[in-house]
């Protein structure tokens, strides 16, 4: 079969104005067809690898040939061949990818789970995982895979969490011109602690920058008119963290993590062991923090809930917390903002008799809550 027609079709597309395909329907079609083409190229790579045709040029293997002839980084070439080889073990995912229903990242994520320990379970559960790949956003799908791996290989995942923590590292050194350069690698829990405080301090600095710019300009400023960009605020927030640590009182109270024990949640909704920002961890990863942590218990059982007044205007206390724990993130289909940085919205509007209950509440980020309230013609609640 000749590839000239493919070349002609791509030439025609490139020759057209991309703005002609900027509508939502065209974008969906383009992404689906791109996935189908990626799948075909990957399957052709698998056939090329098995054929040994690469050896005629003196290459040691298919990855080396791809790296040289196709100008790929060696690591990327090896990854392509690995993914190609994995397809024969994932027939259902390969078929869905061929249809354009899922993408390469879905297949890579599942292929990484396959090992001698999980091989049989993956063959058994492939259709279940594929259904989640088809219906979930990619981040929740990744979490579903992490939970599946915990069940399929509990010893391996606990050891993996231990290995991840052992890879923690911070590098910070002065360069020749006096600038400090660095990077950091942290396990999920430690990273959540550091990033959470950085984000909180950066938010404080953003408010300060916004107020300063508004006073200076005499109007609401644009983001590009603020005194600092976000990267600079994060750098200043890191310095502020170190400064506060240096001057902290000796008798100050050390912040402690809060562990929420969800009683009955697994029965009703499925297993959950993850951080507030969404990272899935194993139960063993929490053990080093047990002595210093606070605990709260939330009971997910019909008829056993603590509610604020059903006619209260805002979701507060136990009702708000239960909704946050249940939804985990903004419930809008095009969003994944964590619940801790979102608001609680009445599904049936309060102004139309909607009650302030768990059943009538849902997590919406500020943007989507504002969008919904604009559609309803009323201002959003403050929290």
Beta strands, then each sheet from edge to edge (+ up, - down):
strand 1: 169-174
strand 2: 180-185
strand 3: 258-263
strand 4: 294-299
strand 5: 343-346
strand 6: 361-364
sheet 1: 1+ 2-
sheet 2: 3+ 4+
sheet 3: 5+ 6-
end
